[in-house]
Structures are given as C-alpha cells and as structure tokens.
C-alpha cells in the first residue's frame, strides 16, 4: 500500500507563493524563478516514477514518498521514495535530467552533456549510498532486524543516455523489472508483515516535513512583498471587500473566497499564525469586524484571548496546490 502518497512539497509552494508576491522588477525575482523551476522539474521527475510503481502488487509492501528523517546528529536525510517489502527494501533517488549522463566512480562525480556543453554534478550514487547508510543506522537504533537495502538512482527522463553506468543507476521504466528480479532472490529471514507494518508506522512518526524560511533564504524583507488579494482572473492585486464579496478593481471579477489563497501566501511566507491587525494589513482591509467574520467562516483555531488573540492558519494549502501548475 502507499502509506505516504506523494504531494506537492511545501518548499515548492513557498517558492511559487514568493514569486507571485514579488514585483517583476525585484532584484531577486529571477533567482526565485530559477529555483522554482528546478523544484518543479524535480517534482515532475518523481511523478514519473510513481507512474510505474502504481503497477506494483502492494498487498504485502509499503511505499513511502518524500520521507525526511533525523540522522541522529540534529540533521535530516531525505528519501524521494522508499519501498518496503518482507525480503528487501529499495531507496529510489530520482533525477529528472536529459541529455547524456556519465558517471566517474573514481572521482564520485556525474557529468551531463547537453547541446554540446558538459557540466559537472554532485554524484547521485554517493548521495543514495549515504541515504542507505543513514537508514540502516536508524533501523538499528530502533531495534528493527537488518534486511537488504538496495539503493538506486532513477533517471526519470526516458530518452536520457546513461554512460558508464553501474547496476544502481536505472531509467524509471526499468524499475519494475529490477524489483521483479529482486523478488526472485529468496531471503532466509523475511520480515513478518506485522514487523513491516510497525516499521512503516515508525518511519511515518519520525518524518519531519521540510519547510524553508523562504524570506531569509533570499534575504527579502516581508515589506518587499506585494500585499493585497489577487484576482484569479486577471491576476492583479486589486481586489476590495464589498459586503460579502471580493471585487477586482481592474476587471470587475467577483469572488467570495479570494482571501483564502492570500492567507495561504501569508502562512507560506511569513507565519502560520496571524493577528487580526496583520490580516488587515496583508489583505488591505480596514474593518476589524470583516477579518473576524472571515476567520469565523474559515473555522480556524483561535489562540489567546482579547487583545492577545491570534489565529492559526490551515496548513493543507489546498488553493496553492490547486493553482501551482496553472500559471
């Protein structure tokens, strides 16, 4: 079963939100756009592997996606996809790269050649081997039996040419065949399903989602952001609240829910807790009662009382996820 489905990662949503809230002329706009494009490309590569893994018989297996675990030294290691079966585990480190890839094992380096130009990259084989090391140590720490862990680098782009490869580098379309071969190798000590279930549960408990301090990352002050509610039709930040409706000053479009994406932006970029005053400033609303009404309709959690009250914003980011690949 897929115990942790793949979802759009929060850092990707944060970068998308930041780009939308920066003026095109801002000096950091192009840098943010480049990083966002890399995150999107990586996410699309992960989806390519998911397509093939959907064909697996999962009655006695677990698939955990985007797993971020403590390494025991106040840091974390991240697994794009982890497959747990009774007789072996697989770590899949996914790379969405086109062109020609060559691996220099002696130098622990990967080179990519595309359009006649060659560029060096950190070695993904070393990367996935380090993940293997951390995972094995974590299993030992929590008393789980040692089992074969197979680390793989998966190249999701189907036409990428792989040179000097070893058995740990695969195209995404070859993953099912590789898993089938591993299944044919019998294990003297397969894990019982209840043990596998307990391990899956423990890993999910240890998972700590990644979140960027995105403004600090790019040295951007929150006052450099565009404040206001964005029109989903013309995409201008010019919506005003009139009775129970948001009306765009530019194109006249009306919406009852336009504030929801704006508040998700606040949560992704600034803080997931907001006061009435800060909500008025960010949404460009004058009335305290209007903000109180909006939060009441959202059924959000209130923290504190009276002059010290604030609201904890939702963290599902459903509106940000919905619109991410639509612009």
C-alpha positions as CSV (number, residue, x, y, z in Angstrom):
1,X,0.0,0.0,0.0
2,X,1.1,3.6,-0.4
3,X,1.4,4.6,3.2
4,X,2.5,8.2,2.4
5,X,1.3,9.5,-1.0
6,X,3.4,12.0,-2.9
7,X,2.1,15.5,-2.5
8,X,3.4,18.8,-3.8
9,X,6.2,19.7,-1.3
10,X,5.8,22.8,0.9
11,X,9.1,24.4,-0.3
12,X,7.8,24.3,-3.8
13,X,4.6,26.0,-2.7
14,X,6.6,28.6,-0.8
15,X,8.7,29.4,-3.8
16,X,5.7,29.7,-6.0
17,X,4.0,32.0,-3.5
18,X,7.1,34.1,-3.1
19,X,7.4,34.6,-6.9
20,X,3.8,35.7,-7.1
21,X,4.3,38.2,-4.3
22,X,7.4,39.8,-5.8
23,X,7.3,42.7,-8.3
24,X,8.7,41.6,-11.7
25,X,11.4,44.3,-11.3
26,X,12.5,43.0,-7.9
27,X,16.3,42.0,-7.9
28,X,15.6,38.5,-6.5
29,X,12.7,37.6,-8.9
30,X,14.9,35.8,-11.5
31,X,16.7,33.9,-8.8
32,X,13.5,32.7,-7.2
33,X,12.1,31.8,-10.6
34,X,15.1,29.6,-11.3
35,X,14.9,27.8,-8.0
36,X,11.2,27.3,-8.5
37,X,11.8,25.8,-12.0
38,X,14.3,23.3,-10.5
39,X,11.8,22.3,-7.8
40,X,9.0,21.8,-10.4
41,X,11.3,19.7,-12.6
42,X,12.3,17.5,-9.7
43,X,8.7,17.0,-8.7
44,X,7.7,16.0,-12.2
45,X,10.5,13.5,-12.2
46,X,9.2,12.0,-9.0
47,X,5.7,11.7,-10.6
48,X,7.3,9.8,-13.5
49,X,8.5,7.0,-11.1
50,X,5.1,7.0,-9.4
51,X,3.5,6.0,-12.7
52,X,5.5,2.8,-12.8
53,X,5.2,2.0,-9.1
54,X,1.4,2.1,-9.5
55,X,1.6,-1.2,-11.2
56,X,3.1,-3.0,-8.2
57,X,1.2,-5.6,-6.3
58,X,1.2,-3.9,-2.9
59,X,-0.6,-6.3,-0.6
60,X,2.5,-7.0,1.5
61,X,4.5,-3.9,0.6
62,X,4.6,-0.3,1.7
63,X,5.6,2.7,-0.4
64,X,6.6,5.9,1.4
65,X,7.2,9.0,-0.6
66,X,9.1,12.2,0.4
67,X,10.4,10.8,3.7
68,X,12.5,13.2,5.8
69,X,14.1,11.5,8.8
70,X,16.5,12.6,11.6
71,X,20.1,11.3,11.1
72,X,20.9,11.3,14.9
73,X,23.1,14.4,14.6
74,X,20.5,17.2,14.6
75,X,20.2,17.0,10.8
76,X,18.0,15.2,8.4
77,X,18.2,12.9,5.4
78,X,15.5,12.7,2.7
79,X,14.3,9.8,0.6
80,X,12.4,10.5,-2.5
81,X,10.8,7.1,-2.4
82,X,11.2,4.1,-0.1
83,X,9.9,0.7,-0.9
84,X,9.5,-1.8,2.0
85,X,8.9,-5.5,1.2
86,X,9.2,-8.5,3.5
87,X,12.5,-9.6,1.9
88,X,14.2,-6.3,0.8
89,X,14.0,-2.5,0.8
90,X,14.6,-0.1,-2.0
91,X,15.7,3.5,-1.8
92,X,15.0,5.5,-5.0
93,X,16.8,8.8,-5.5
94,X,15.1,10.4,-8.5
95,X,16.8,12.7,-11.0
96,X,15.0,14.4,-13.8
97,X,17.9,15.1,-16.2
98,X,18.0,15.0,-20.0
99,X,21.0,14.7,-22.3
100,X,23.9,12.3,-21.8
101,X,24.9,11.3,-18.3
102,X,28.3,9.8,-17.5
103,X,29.4,8.6,-14.0
104,X,33.0,8.7,-12.9
105,X,33.2,6.3,-9.9
106,X,36.8,7.2,-9.1
107,X,36.0,10.9,-8.7
108,X,32.5,10.5,-7.3
109,X,31.2,12.8,-10.0
110,X,28.5,12.8,-12.6
111,X,28.7,14.7,-15.9
112,X,25.9,15.9,-18.1
113,X,26.4,16.7,-21.7
114,X,23.5,18.6,-23.5
115,X,23.6,20.8,-26.6
116,X,27.3,20.3,-26.9
117,X,28.1,21.6,-23.4
118,X,29.3,19.4,-20.5
119,X,28.7,20.3,-16.8
120,X,29.7,18.5,-13.6
121,X,27.1,17.5,-10.9
122,X,27.4,16.0,-7.4
123,X,27.4,12.2,-7.7
124,X,23.9,10.9,-7.0
125,X,25.3,7.4,-6.5
126,X,27.3,8.7,-3.5
127,X,24.1,10.5,-2.4
128,X,21.9,7.5,-2.3
129,X,24.6,5.4,-0.7
130,X,24.7,7.9,2.1
131,X,21.0,7.6,2.5
132,X,21.4,3.8,2.7
133,X,24.0,4.4,5.5
134,X,21.6,6.6,7.5
135,X,18.6,4.4,7.0
136,X,20.5,1.3,8.1
137,X,21.7,3.1,11.2
138,X,18.2,4.3,12.0
139,X,16.8,0.8,11.7
140,X,19.5,-0.5,14.1
141,X,18.8,2.3,16.6
142,X,15.1,1.3,16.9
143,X,15.8,-2.4,17.0
144,X,14.5,-3.5,13.6
145,X,16.0,-6.6,12.0
146,X,18.7,-5.9,9.4
147,X,17.5,-6.5,5.9
148,X,18.9,-6.0,2.4
149,X,18.6,-2.3,1.4
150,X,19.0,-1.6,-2.3
151,X,19.9,2.0,-3.2
152,X,19.1,3.1,-6.7
153,X,19.4,6.3,-8.7
154,X,16.4,6.6,-11.0
155,X,16.7,8.8,-14.1
156,X,13.1,9.8,-14.9
157,X,13.6,11.3,-18.3
158,X,13.0,8.4,-20.7
159,X,15.4,9.5,-23.5
160,X,18.4,10.3,-21.3
161,X,21.5,8.4,-22.4
162,X,23.4,6.8,-19.5
163,X,27.1,6.1,-19.9
164,X,29.5,4.3,-17.6
165,X,26.5,3.3,-15.5
166,X,26.5,0.6,-12.8
167,X,23.7,-1.5,-11.6
168,X,22.4,1.2,-9.2
169,X,21.5,3.6,-12.0
170,X,18.2,2.9,-13.7
171,X,15.7,4.5,-16.0
172,X,12.3,4.9,-14.4
173,X,10.8,2.4,-16.9
174,X,13.3,-0.3,-15.7
175,X,12.3,-0.1,-12.1
176,X,9.5,-2.7,-12.2
177,X,11.9,-5.2,-13.9
178,X,14.5,-4.6,-11.3
179,X,12.1,-5.1,-8.5
180,X,10.9,-8.3,-10.1
181,X,14.4,-9.6,-10.2
182,X,14.9,-8.8,-6.5
183,X,11.7,-10.6,-5.6
184,X,13.1,-13.8,-7.1
185,X,16.0,-13.7,-4.7
186,X,14.7,-15.6,-1.7
187,X,15.6,-14.4,1.8
188,X,16.3,-16.8,4.7
189,X,14.8,-14.4,7.2
190,X,11.9,-12.5,5.7
191,X,10.1,-9.9,7.9
192,X,6.7,-10.8,9.2
193,X,4.0,-8.4,8.0
194,X,3.4,-7.1,11.5
195,X,7.0,-6.2,11.8
196,X,6.9,-4.5,8.4
197,X,3.8,-2.6,9.5
198,X,5.5,-1.5,12.7
199,X,8.5,-0.2,10.8
200,X,6.3,1.7,8.3
201,X,4.4,3.3,11.3
202,X,7.7,4.2,13.0
203,X,9.1,5.9,9.9
204,X,6.0,7.9,9.4
205,X,6.2,9.0,13.1
206,X,9.8,10.2,12.6
207,X,9.0,12.1,9.4
208,X,9.6,15.8,9.7
209,X,8.3,17.8,6.6
210,X,10.8,20.2,5.1
211,X,9.9,23.9,5.2
212,X,12.0,26.8,4.1
213,X,12.5,30.1,5.9
214,X,12.0,31.4,2.4
215,X,12.3,35.1,3.1
216,X,15.6,34.5,5.0
217,X,16.8,32.2,2.2
218,X,16.7,35.1,-0.3
219,X,17.3,37.9,2.2
220,X,13.9,39.5,1.4
221,X,12.0,41.6,4.0
222,X,8.3,40.9,4.3
223,X,7.6,44.5,3.4
224,X,9.1,43.9,0.0
225,X,6.2,41.6,-0.8
226,X,3.1,42.6,-2.7
227,X,0.2,42.9,-0.2
228,X,-3.4,42.5,-1.1
229,X,-5.8,39.9,-2.5
230,X,-5.1,38.7,-6.0
231,X,-7.7,38.4,-8.7
232,X,-7.7,34.8,-10.0
233,X,-8.9,36.0,-13.4
234,X,-6.6,39.0,-14.3
235,X,-4.0,38.1,-11.6
236,X,-3.8,41.7,-10.4
237,X,-3.6,42.5,-6.7
238,X,-6.5,44.9,-6.7
239,X,-9.5,43.2,-5.0
240,X,-11.5,45.1,-2.4
241,X,-14.0,43.7,0.0
242,X,-17.6,44.9,-0.6
243,X,-20.1,43.3,1.8
244,X,-19.5,39.5,1.4
245,X,-17.7,39.6,-1.9
246,X,-14.3,40.5,-3.2
247,X,-14.4,42.7,-6.3
248,X,-11.4,43.3,-8.6
249,X,-10.7,46.9,-9.3
250,X,-9.1,46.1,-12.6
251,X,-11.5,43.6,-14.4
252,X,-14.6,43.6,-12.1
253,X,-14.3,39.8,-11.4
254,X,-16.1,38.8,-8.2
255,X,-15.2,36.1,-5.7
256,X,-16.3,35.1,-2.2
257,X,-13.2,33.0,-1.5
258,X,-10.3,35.1,-2.9
259,X,-8.9,35.7,0.6
260,X,-8.1,32.1,1.1
261,X,-5.2,32.0,-1.3
262,X,-3.9,35.3,0.1
263,X,-3.9,33.8,3.7
264,X,-2.1,30.7,2.4
265,X,0.5,33.1,1.0
266,X,0.9,34.7,4.4
267,X,1.3,31.3,6.1
268,X,3.8,30.0,3.5
269,X,5.9,33.2,3.5
270,X,5.6,34.9,6.9
271,X,3.9,32.9,9.7
272,X,1.2,30.3,10.1
273,X,-0.2,32.4,13.0
274,X,-1.7,35.8,12.2
275,X,-3.4,38.5,14.2
276,X,-6.5,40.5,13.2
277,X,-4.3,43.6,12.7
278,X,-1.7,41.8,10.5
279,X,-4.5,40.2,8.4
280,X,-6.0,43.7,7.8
281,X,-2.6,44.9,6.7
282,X,-1.9,42.0,4.4
283,X,-5.4,41.7,2.9
284,X,-5.7,45.5,2.7
285,X,-9.0,45.5,4.7
286,X,-9.9,48.4,7.0
287,X,-12.6,46.7,9.1
288,X,-11.6,44.6,12.1
289,X,-15.1,43.0,12.1
290,X,-14.6,41.9,8.5
291,X,-11.5,40.0,9.4
292,X,-13.2,38.4,12.4
293,X,-16.0,37.3,10.1
294,X,-13.6,35.8,7.5
295,X,-11.8,33.8,10.2
296,X,-15.1,32.6,11.6
297,X,-16.3,31.3,8.2
298,X,-12.9,29.5,7.9
299,X,-13.4,27.9,11.3
300,X,-9.7,28.4,12.2
301,X,-8.3,27.9,15.6
302,X,-8.0,31.0,17.8
303,X,-5.0,31.3,20.1
304,X,-5.2,33.6,23.2
305,X,-7.9,36.0,24.2
306,X,-9.0,39.6,23.7
307,X,-6.1,41.9,22.7
308,X,-3.7,39.0,22.6
309,X,-5.7,36.7,20.3
310,X,-4.4,35.3,17.0
311,X,-5.5,32.7,14.5
312,X,-3.7,29.6,13.4
313,X,-4.0,29.3,9.6
314,X,-4.7,26.0,7.9
315,X,-1.7,24.0,6.6
316,X,-3.2,21.9,3.9
317,X,-2.6,24.7,1.3
318,X,-5.3,23.3,-1.0
319,X,-5.6,26.5,-3.0
320,X,-1.9,26.9,-3.5
321,X,-1.6,23.2,-4.6
322,X,-4.5,23.6,-7.0
323,X,-3.1,26.5,-8.9
324,X,0.6,25.7,-8.8
325,X,0.9,24.3,-12.4
326,X,-1.8,26.5,-13.9
327,X,0.5,29.6,-14.4
